[in-house]
Every structure is written in C-alpha cells, then in structure tokens.
Amino acid sequence: MSEPEYIQRRLEVLKYRAAHTSGGELAYGTRPKKPTLKNAAERPNNLARANRRSTGDSSFMQHAACRGMDPNMFHPEKGESLVYAKARAVCMGCPVRIDCAEYAIPQASCVGVWGGLSEQERRALRIKRGLAA
C-alpha cells in the first residue's frame, strides 16, 4: 500500500471510529456498531462535516486541543522531528482532528501540521482526490 493510500485509509478508519464511539474510547471487548445507512455521506455528522468543508467553515477551531498553544509548535522547521512528533501527539488527542485535517487538505495555503498531517501528507491526499496540487 503506497503512502497516500495508507494516509487515506487511516483517515477513513479515524472517521469511522469518531462516528461510532462515545468520546473516542471503546470499552474493552466491544466493537463499534456498523453503520446502517449504505452511504456514509448520508449520516448526519458526515453531512455537517461535508458542509463545513465546502464552505471553508473554521468553527471547529474553537474546540481544538491546540487552541492557545504556541503556534511555532505546529510549524516545525526541516529536521525538527521531535517538534513534529509533539504537534502530532497533540492532534491525536484532539476532538476535532478529522475536521481540522479535512479543512486543510483542499487548501494548499495551509502550512504546518493540521489534523496530525504534514504538508506532504496533505499534498498527497489532494492529488489522490483530484484537487489542485
């Protein structure tokens, strides 16, 4: 599996988990319920997400885990892998991580770490989705 496919699959898994778990955590030995609707886009939370993406709505930022943190942490220089890892760790625990990533993927002007994805990872997803590179 190539890197863009891996990233795309990882986003799909995270979206599924976010939509089918309470608070992002699964109880030990339980499995999330499978969606009953055939088309995932028909689920209400996915419709809201799609609307925010199409309008460029950034209201999710009010609930972001990075709000109030040092912005330099999310804009690491080349070779600062520790800073990138710290930024990514903040993103992994964020309740709006998927919204953040989906907001930044179509926008080439977003720099730094958004939704736990680097600029290169977002560029690969833009190309895969057929958006302007």
Helices and strands as residue ranges (DSSP letters): H 3-20, G 40-42, H 44-55, G 59-63, G 71-74, H 81-92, H 97-104, H 119-129
